[in-house]
């Protein structure tokens, strides 16, 4: 067939292409060898240059070493002087450091000795100052004693004046007694004159006067006689009264004068005595101090003499002075000359230039033979490498001659590969046609198999559709939900009606309907809350706020109990927050009764309200009062 003929021609052409490819690969290998050889030649050329440079450097170093060896004697002589100067400098440095340390110690000891000397000088000055003060104080002793005797004499004179004061006081007392006697006599005279005046008045105004002794009637003569007698007595008494008044006035003036003198004298004597006593006390104290100063003066003079003697013989800081003498002796024995030290430093600086030549000389001695041997090896390696380069260049020329055949081989290979590719294309087209037919056949077989699988899936999907339709109906409004509501509503109604009956005295009744008939007569799913009372059955929304709250309250409690029971959890606490504002007093009373009626069903009932009537209905309260400073909590 055509496919077999094409395949045979293709195999022949493939053999020809392979032969040409092998020739190409062989020539390319030669080309690679040529590239490697050129790289090798380049590397060896660089290596040869390196060996040439190394040989040049080694010959240069050998020449340097030889020059240093020729100057060996002068370099070693200068280096010897350098070593000696360095040793001498090290010794001088040691002496310098030692002298610095000793000078530092000497300075410290000098400071301590001066401090001790200054301390004695300070003490000497203080003692001199005290001696001056004590001499001043002791020199006052004679004057103080004279002043003390004079002051004591003045005190004795005050005693005499105090005796005169006591006499004046006695005189004043006598005058007071006389004044009292005069005042008593004066009063008696005034009383007598008054009596006489009354008697005269009675005698002259009364008719038929009688004698007070014999009760006989007095005649005119007798009346006149008595009148004259009373008048004479009255005049005498008046004269005595005048004399007593004059004496009393004089005595009072004398007493006032004496009392003034006593007051002034007492004040003056008291002031003078206090002043003199204070002066005596002060003078006595100053005298004692002067006597003590005289005693201390001798002691201070002795102390001053001791200090002056210590200063004269330098009897202070003995240990420091001894150490100072030792340090001075050590400094003298150290024999350190700073000028010589500086000369050695300059010499050391000048000779320092020979240290590097000496190091290079030592290196030249050690390295000149190895350098000569290395130079010989480098020369031998250079020659061998030069010979190898000549061989490589000859091989390079041979490879270049062989590679002249490469362009013809590449041209023949390109034509053979073009013909081979055309034959390969023809073969592939024939194989593709056969493969397309086979693929269609296999596709038909696969479609048949997929058809059978789809039919199985369709049957399975129908079955699952029936199952899901049944589940959707079960979980819809008319399924499990309706069943749960129908079972729960009676329980909610019973519990809500139980509470609502307590709050409304059986007036209201709750009914929850889940179905309602439409106008068309159909049944509609719903959830209506209808309440029956004495006015009939109405919807929840038709009741007032207070009634709606009671209904809402009873349904909420019933629903909470149902949920708690079905959840299997306790319902210990009931919280009622506000909502009582719409209740009248009767409604509040019934609501309170309803809450109290269910108190046994809960561990704790918390009612939050602002209504006083409802607040006061419970025994335990927490009153929260808002103030400008914040809310205040009070337990009631």
MOMO-V717127 format. One record per residue. N is the residue number from 0. RES is the residue in three letters. SS is DSSP state (~ for helix, > for strand, _ for the rest). PHI is phi as a letter, one per 20 degrees, with the letter a starting at -180 (* if undefined). PSI is psi in whole degrees, -180 to 180 (999 if undefined). Layout:
BEGIN
N|RES|SS|PHI|PSI, N|RES|SS|PHI|PSI
END
This chain:
BEGIN
0|UNK|_|*|175, 1|UNK|~|f|-39, 2|UNK|~|f|-40, 3|UNK|~|f|-42, 4|UNK|~|f|-43, 5|UNK|~|f|-39, 6|UNK|~|f|-39, 7|UNK|~|f|-47, 8|UNK|~|f|-37, 9|UNK|~|f|-38, 10|UNK|~|f|-41, 11|UNK|~|f|-46, 12|UNK|~|f|-34, 13|UNK|~|f|-39, 14|UNK|~|f|-44, 15|UNK|~|f|-43, 16|UNK|~|f|-39, 17|UNK|~|f|-40, 18|UNK|~|f|-46, 19|UNK|~|f|-37, 20|UNK|~|f|-38, 21|UNK|~|f|-41, 22|UNK|~|f|-43, 23|UNK|~|f|-45, 24|UNK|~|f|-40, 25|UNK|~|f|-44, 26|UNK|~|f|-37, 27|UNK|~|f|-34, 28|UNK|~|f|-43, 29|UNK|~|g|-39, 30|UNK|~|f|-40, 31|UNK|~|f|-40, 32|UNK|~|f|-39, 33|UNK|~|f|-44, 34|UNK|~|f|-44, 35|UNK|~|f|-42, 36|UNK|~|f|-40, 37|UNK|~|f|-41, 38|UNK|~|f|-41, 39|UNK|~|f|-41, 40|UNK|~|f|-43, 41|UNK|~|f|-43, 42|UNK|~|f|-45, 43|UNK|~|f|-33, 44|UNK|~|f|-45, 45|UNK|~|f|-40, 46|UNK|~|f|-40, 47|UNK|~|f|-40, 48|UNK|~|f|-40, 49|UNK|~|f|-42, 50|UNK|~|f|-40, 51|UNK|~|f|-44, 52|UNK|~|f|-42, 53|UNK|~|f|-41, 54|UNK|~|f|-39, 55|UNK|~|f|-44, 56|UNK|~|f|-40, 57|UNK|~|f|-41, 58|UNK|~|f|-37, 59|UNK|~|f|-43, 60|UNK|~|f|-39, 61|UNK|~|f|-42, 62|UNK|~|f|-41, 63|UNK|~|f|-44, 64|UNK|~|f|-42, 65|UNK|~|f|-39, 66|UNK|~|f|-43, 67|UNK|~|f|-41, 68|UNK|~|f|-32, 69|UNK|~|f|-30, 70|UNK|_|e|20, 71|UNK|~|g|-44, 72|UNK|~|f|-47, 73|UNK|~|f|-39, 74|UNK|~|f|-45, 75|UNK|~|f|-37, 76|UNK|~|f|-48, 77|UNK|~|f|-37, 78|UNK|~|f|-35, 79|UNK|~|f|-44, 80|UNK|~|f|-36, 81|UNK|~|f|-45, 82|UNK|~|f|-43, 83|UNK|~|f|-43, 84|UNK|~|f|-37, 85|UNK|~|f|-42, 86|UNK|~|f|-44, 87|UNK|~|f|-39, 88|UNK|~|f|-39, 89|UNK|~|f|-41, 90|UNK|~|f|-43, 91|UNK|~|f|-36, 92|UNK|~|f|-42, 93|UNK|~|f|-46, 94|UNK|~|f|-38, 95|UNK|~|f|-47, 96|UNK|~|f|-40, 97|UNK|~|f|-41, 98|UNK|~|f|-37, 99|UNK|~|f|-44, 100|UNK|~|f|-44, 101|UNK|~|f|-40, 102|UNK|~|f|-39, 103|UNK|~|f|-46, 104|UNK|~|f|-41, 105|UNK|~|f|-42, 106|UNK|~|f|-43, 107|UNK|~|f|-44, 108|UNK|~|f|-40, 109|UNK|~|g|-42, 110|UNK|~|f|-41, 111|UNK|~|f|-41, 112|UNK|~|f|-44, 113|UNK|~|f|-37, 114|UNK|~|f|-42, 115|UNK|~|f|-43, 116|UNK|~|f|-44, 117|UNK|~|f|-37, 118|UNK|~|f|-43, 119|UNK|~|f|-40, 120|UNK|~|f|-39, 121|UNK|~|f|-44, 122|UNK|~|f|-38, 123|UNK|~|f|-45, 124|UNK|~|f|-40, 125|UNK|~|f|-42, 126|UNK|~|f|-43, 127|UNK|~|g|-41, 128|UNK|~|f|-43, 129|UNK|~|f|-39, 130|UNK|~|f|-42, 131|UNK|~|f|-43, 132|UNK|~|f|-43, 133|UNK|~|f|-40, 134|UNK|~|f|-43, 135|UNK|~|g|-44, 136|UNK|~|f|-44, 137|UNK|~|f|-31, 138|UNK|~|f|-20, 139|UNK|_|f|-7, 140|UNK|~|g|-48, 141|UNK|~|f|-45, 142|UNK|~|f|-39, 143|UNK|~|f|-41, 144|UNK|~|f|-44, 145|UNK|~|f|-46, 146|UNK|~|f|-37, 147|UNK|~|f|-43, 148|UNK|~|f|-41, 149|UNK|~|f|-43, 150|UNK|~|f|-39, 151|UNK|~|f|-37, 152|UNK|~|f|-41, 153|UNK|~|f|-38, 154|UNK|~|f|-39, 155|UNK|~|f|-41, 156|UNK|~|f|-36, 157|UNK|~|f|-32, 158|UNK|~|f|-39, 159|UNK|~|f|-43, 160|UNK|~|f|-35, 161|UNK|~|f|-34, 162|UNK|~|f|-42, 163|UNK|~|f|-37, 164|UNK|~|f|-41, 165|UNK|~|f|-37, 166|UNK|~|f|-43, 167|UNK|~|f|-38, 168|UNK|~|f|-39, 169|UNK|~|f|-44, 170|UNK|~|f|-41, 171|UNK|~|f|-38, 172|UNK|~|f|-41, 173|UNK|~|f|-42, 174|UNK|~|f|-37, 175|UNK|~|f|-39, 176|UNK|~|f|-43, 177|UNK|~|f|-43, 178|UNK|~|f|-40, 179|UNK|~|f|-39, 180|UNK|~|f|-42, 181|UNK|~|f|-41, 182|UNK|~|f|-37, 183|UNK|~|f|-45, 184|UNK|~|f|-40, 185|UNK|~|f|-43, 186|UNK|~|f|-39, 187|UNK|~|f|-43, 188|UNK|~|f|-42, 189|UNK|~|f|-38, 190|UNK|~|f|-41, 191|UNK|~|f|-44, 192|UNK|~|f|-40, 193|UNK|~|f|-41, 194|UNK|~|f|-43, 195|UNK|~|f|-41, 196|UNK|~|f|-41, 197|UNK|~|f|-40, 198|UNK|~|f|-44, 199|UNK|~|f|-41, 200|UNK|~|f|-43, 201|UNK|~|f|-39, 202|UNK|~|f|-40, 203|UNK|~|e|-23, 204|UNK|~|e|-21, 205|UNK|_|e|132, 206|UNK|_|e|144, 207|UNK|_|m|44, 208|UNK|_|f|145, 209|UNK|>|d|157, 210|UNK|_|f|132, 211|UNK|_|f|-12, 212|UNK|_|e|-49, 213|UNK|_|d|-4, 214|UNK|_|m|19, 215|UNK|_|e|153, 216|UNK|>|f|136, 217|UNK|_|e|137, 218|UNK|_|e|-179, 219|UNK|~|f|-42, 220|UNK|~|f|-42, 221|UNK|~|f|-37, 222|UNK|~|f|-45, 223|UNK|~|f|-42, 224|UNK|~|g|-46, 225|UNK|~|f|-38, 226|UNK|~|f|-45, 227|UNK|~|f|-41, 228|UNK|~|f|-46, 229|UNK|~|f|-39, 230|UNK|~|f|-44, 231|UNK|~|f|-45, 232|UNK|~|f|-40, 233|UNK|~|f|-40, 234|UNK|~|f|-42, 235|UNK|~|f|-44, 236|UNK|~|f|-38, 237|UNK|~|f|-40, 238|UNK|~|f|-44, 239|UNK|~|f|-38, 240|UNK|~|f|-40, 241|UNK|~|f|-43, 242|UNK|~|f|-40, 243|UNK|~|f|-40, 244|UNK|~|f|-41, 245|UNK|~|f|-43, 246|UNK|~|f|-38, 247|UNK|~|f|-39, 248|UNK|~|f|-45, 249|UNK|~|f|-42, 250|UNK|~|f|-40, 251|UNK|~|f|-40, 252|UNK|~|f|-43, 253|UNK|~|f|-42, 254|UNK|~|f|-41, 255|UNK|~|f|-41, 256|UNK|~|f|-46, 257|UNK|~|f|-43, 258|UNK|~|f|-40, 259|UNK|~|f|-44, 260|UNK|~|f|-41, 261|UNK|~|f|-46, 262|UNK|~|f|-47, 263|UNK|~|f|-42, 264|UNK|~|f|-42, 265|UNK|~|f|-43, 266|UNK|~|f|-45, 267|UNK|~|f|-45, 268|UNK|~|f|-38, 269|UNK|~|f|-44, 270|UNK|~|f|-46, 271|UNK|~|f|-41, 272|UNK|~|f|-43, 273|UNK|~|f|-42, 274|UNK|~|f|-46, 275|UNK|~|f|-39, 276|UNK|~|f|-43, 277|UNK|~|f|-40, 278|UNK|~|f|-41, 279|UNK|~|f|-45, 280|UNK|~|f|-45, 281|UNK|~|f|-44, 282|UNK|~|f|-38, 283|UNK|~|f|-44, 284|UNK|~|f|-43, 285|UNK|~|f|-35, 286|UNK|~|f|-44, 287|UNK|~|f|-44, 288|UNK|~|f|-39, 289|UNK|~|f|-41, 290|UNK|~|f|-43, 291|UNK|~|f|-38, 292|UNK|~|f|-38, 293|UNK|~|f|-39, 294|UNK|~|f|-43, 295|UNK|~|f|-25, 296|UNK|~|f|-42, 297|UNK|~|f|-43, 298|UNK|~|f|-42, 299|UNK|~|f|-36, 300|UNK|~|f|-39, 301|UNK|~|f|-45, 302|UNK|~|f|-40, 303|UNK|~|f|-40, 304|UNK|~|f|-40, 305|UNK|~|f|-46, 306|UNK|~|f|-42, 307|UNK|~|f|-37, 308|UNK|~|f|-43, 309|UNK|~|f|-38, 310|UNK|~|f|-37, 311|UNK|~|f|-41, 312|UNK|~|e|4, 313|UNK|_|l|49, 314|UNK|_|e|71, 315|UNK|_|b|151, 316|UNK|_|l|53, 317|UNK|~|f|-45, 318|UNK|~|f|-43, 319|UNK|~|f|-40, 320|UNK|~|f|-37, 321|UNK|~|f|-46, 322|UNK|~|f|-37, 323|UNK|~|f|-40, 324|UNK|~|f|-41, 325|UNK|~|f|-43, 326|UNK|~|f|-41, 327|UNK|~|f|-40, 328|UNK|~|f|-41, 329|UNK|~|f|-38, 330|UNK|~|f|-39, 331|UNK|~|f|-38, 332|UNK|~|f|-15, 333|UNK|~|f|-30, 334|UNK|_|l|52, 335|UNK|_|e|127, 336|UNK|_|d|111, 337|UNK|~|f|-32, 338|UNK|~|f|-43, 339|UNK|~|f|-37, 340|UNK|~|f|-40, 341|UNK|~|f|-37, 342|UNK|~|f|-42, 343|UNK|~|f|-38, 344|UNK|~|f|-43, 345|UNK|~|f|-42, 346|UNK|~|f|-41, 347|UNK|~|f|-37, 348|UNK|~|f|-39, 349|UNK|~|f|-41, 350|UNK|~|f|-10, 351|UNK|_|f|-22, 352|UNK|_|f|-17, 353|UNK|~|e|-3, 354|UNK|~|f|-43, 355|UNK|~|f|-44, 356|UNK|~|g|-38, 357|UNK|~|f|-40, 358|UNK|~|f|-44, 359|UNK|~|f|-35, 360|UNK|~|f|-44, 361|UNK|~|f|-41, 362|UNK|~|f|-38, 363|UNK|~|f|-43, 364|UNK|~|f|-42, 365|UNK|~|f|-29, 366|UNK|~|d|-11, 367|UNK|~|f|-40, 368|UNK|~|f|-49, 369|UNK|~|g|-35, 370|UNK|~|f|-40, 371|UNK|~|f|-42, 372|UNK|~|f|-42, 373|UNK|~|f|-37, 374|UNK|~|f|-39, 375|UNK|~|f|-43, 376|UNK|~|f|-38, 377|UNK|~|f|-39, 378|UNK|~|f|-40, 379|UNK|~|f|-43, 380|UNK|~|f|-38, 381|UNK|~|f|-42, 382|UNK|~|f|-44, 383|UNK|~|f|-42, 384|UNK|~|f|-35, 385|UNK|~|f|-40, 386|UNK|~|f|-42, 387|UNK|~|f|-36, 388|UNK|~|f|-38, 389|UNK|~|f|-42, 390|UNK|~|f|-45, 391|UNK|~|f|-38, 392|UNK|~|f|-36, 393|UNK|~|f|-43, 394|UNK|~|f|-35, 395|UNK|~|f|-42, 396|UNK|~|f|-38, 397|UNK|~|f|-43, 398|UNK|~|f|-37, 399|UNK|~|f|-36, 400|UNK|~|f|-41, 401|UNK|~|f|-34, 402|UNK|~|f|-4, 403|UNK|~|f|-23, 404|UNK|~|f|-13, 405|UNK|~|f|-40, 406|UNK|~|f|-40, 407|UNK|~|f|-40, 408|UNK|~|f|-41, 409|UNK|~|f|-37, 410|UNK|~|f|-46, 411|UNK|~|f|-40, 412|UNK|~|f|-39, 413|UNK|~|f|-42, 414|UNK|~|f|-42, 415|UNK|~|f|-40, 416|UNK|~|f|-34, 417|UNK|~|f|-46, 418|UNK|~|f|-40, 419|UNK|~|f|-40, 420|UNK|~|f|-36, 421|UNK|~|f|-44, 422|UNK|~|f|-38, 423|UNK|~|f|-36, 424|UNK|~|f|-42, 425|UNK|~|f|-43, 426|UNK|~|f|-42, 427|UNK|~|f|-38, 428|UNK|~|f|-42, 429|UNK|~|f|-43, 430|UNK|~|f|-34, 431|UNK|~|f|-39, 432|UNK|~|f|-46, 433|UNK|~|f|-41, 434|UNK|~|f|-33, 435|UNK|~|f|-42, 436|UNK|~|f|-45, 437|UNK|~|f|-39, 438|UNK|~|f|-40, 439|UNK|~|f|-41, 440|UNK|~|f|-46, 441|UNK|~|f|-33, 442|UNK|~|f|-38, 443|UNK|~|f|-41, 444|UNK|~|f|-41, 445|UNK|~|f|-40, 446|UNK|~|f|-39, 447|UNK|~|f|-43, 448|UNK|~|f|-42, 449|UNK|~|f|-32, 450|UNK|~|f|-44, 451|UNK|~|f|-40, 452|UNK|~|f|-42, 453|UNK|~|f|-38, 454|UNK|~|f|-39, 455|UNK|~|f|-43, 456|UNK|~|f|-38, 457|UNK|~|f|-43, 458|UNK|~|f|-42, 459|UNK|~|f|-39, 460|UNK|~|f|-36, 461|UNK|~|f|-43, 462|UNK|~|f|-45, 463|UNK|~|f|-33, 464|UNK|~|f|-41, 465|UNK|~|f|-41, 466|UNK|~|f|-47, 467|UNK|~|f|-33, 468|UNK|~|f|-42, 469|UNK|~|f|-40, 470|UNK|~|f|-39, 471|UNK|~|f|-40, 472|UNK|~|f|-37, 473|UNK|~|f|-38, 474|UNK|_|e|7, 475|UNK|_|e|-171, 476|UNK|_|f|-32, 477|UNK|_|e|7, 478|UNK|_|d|-126, 479|UNK|~|f|-37, 480|UNK|~|f|-46, 481|UNK|~|f|-38, 482|UNK|~|f|-44, 483|UNK|~|f|-43, 484|UNK|~|f|-43, 485|UNK|~|f|-34, 486|UNK|~|f|-28, 487|UNK|~|e|-32, 488|UNK|~|f|-42, 489|UNK|~|g|-40, 490|UNK|~|f|-42, 491|UNK|~|f|-43, 492|UNK|~|f|-45, 493|UNK|~|f|-47, 494|UNK|~|f|-41, 495|UNK|~|f|-42, 496|UNK|~|f|-34, 497|UNK|~|f|-46, 498|UNK|~|f|-42, 499|UNK|~|f|-34, 500|UNK|~|f|-39, 501|UNK|~|f|-39, 502|UNK|~|e|-20, 503|UNK|~|c|10, 504|UNK|_|l|47, 505|UNK|_|m|23, 506|UNK|_|e|-25, 507|UNK|_|c|148, 508|UNK|>|b|133, 509|UNK|>|e|138, 510|UNK|>|c|124, 511|UNK|>|d|118, 512|UNK|>|d|138, 513|UNK|>|d|-9, 514|UNK|>|c|148, 515|UNK|>|b|140, 516|UNK|>|e|132, 517|UNK|_|e|174, 518|UNK|_|f|-26, 519|UNK|_|f|-8, 520|UNK|_|n|0, 521|UNK|_|e|166, 522|UNK|>|d|130, 523|UNK|>|d|132, 524|UNK|>|f|135, 525|UNK|>|b|179, 526|UNK|>|b|90, 527|UNK|>|d|139, 528|UNK|>|d|111, 529|UNK|>|d|139, 530|UNK|>|c|132, 531|UNK|>|d|132, 532|UNK|>|c|-165, 533|UNK|_|f|-14, 534|UNK|_|e|-5, 535|UNK|>|p|-170, 536|UNK|>|d|128, 537|UNK|>|c|165, 538|UNK|>|f|157, 539|UNK|~|g|-39, 540|UNK|~|f|-12, 541|UNK|~|e|-5, 542|UNK|_|e|157, 543|UNK|_|f|175, 544|UNK|~|f|-46, 545|UNK|~|f|-44, 546|UNK|~|f|-42, 547|UNK|~|f|-36, 548|UNK|~|f|-42, 549|UNK|~|f|-41, 550|UNK|~|f|-47, 551|UNK|~|g|-43, 552|UNK|~|f|-45, 553|UNK|~|f|-39, 554|UNK|~|f|-40, 555|UNK|~|f|-43, 556|UNK|~|f|-44, 557|UNK|~|f|-44, 558|UNK|~|f|-40, 559|UNK|~|f|-41, 560|UNK|~|f|-39, 561|UNK|~|f|-47, 562|UNK|~|f|-42, 563|UNK|~|f|-41, 564|UNK|~|f|-43, 565|UNK|~|f|-28, 566|UNK|~|e|-9, 567|UNK|_|m|22, 568|UNK|_|d|149, 569|UNK|_|f|159, 570|UNK|_|c|77, 571|UNK|_|e|-23, 572|UNK|>|c|136, 573|UNK|>|c|125, 574|UNK|>|d|122, 575|UNK|>|d|112, 576|UNK|>|d|109, 577|UNK|_|l|-157, 578|UNK|_|n|7, 579|UNK|_|e|-1, 580|UNK|_|f|-22, 581|UNK|_|e|0, 582|UNK|_|e|139, 583|UNK|_|e|-180, 584|UNK|~|f|-39, 585|UNK|~|f|-41, 586|UNK|~|f|-41, 587|UNK|~|f|-41, 588|UNK|~|f|-44, 589|UNK|~|f|-35, 590|UNK|~|f|-40, 591|UNK|~|f|-43, 592|UNK|~|f|-38, 593|UNK|~|f|-42, 594|UNK|~|f|-42, 595|UNK|~|f|-32, 596|UNK|~|f|-23, 597|UNK|_|d|11, 598|UNK|~|f|-26, 599|UNK|~|f|-16, 600|UNK|~|e|-11, 601|UNK|_|c|147, 602|UNK|_|f|-32, 603|UNK|>|b|134, 604|UNK|>|c|122, 605|UNK|>|d|121, 606|UNK|>|d|124, 607|UNK|>|d|118, 608|UNK|_|b|159, 609|UNK|_|d|3, 610|UNK|_|e|121, 611|UNK|~|f|-40, 612|UNK|~|f|-44, 613|UNK|~|f|-34, 614|UNK|~|f|-42, 615|UNK|_|f|-5, 616|UNK|_|e|-9, 617|UNK|_|d|142, 618|UNK|_|f|-32, 619|UNK|_|d|128, 620|UNK|_|c|154, 621|UNK|>|c|103, 622|UNK|>|e|126, 623|UNK|>|d|115, 624|UNK|>|d|129, 625|UNK|>|e|125, 626|UNK|>|c|167, 627|UNK|_|g|-27, 628|UNK|_|e|-7, 629|UNK|>|p|179, 630|UNK|>|f|142, 631|UNK|>|d|132, 632|UNK|>|d|134, 633|UNK|>|c|131, 634|UNK|>|e|129, 635|UNK|_|d|999
END
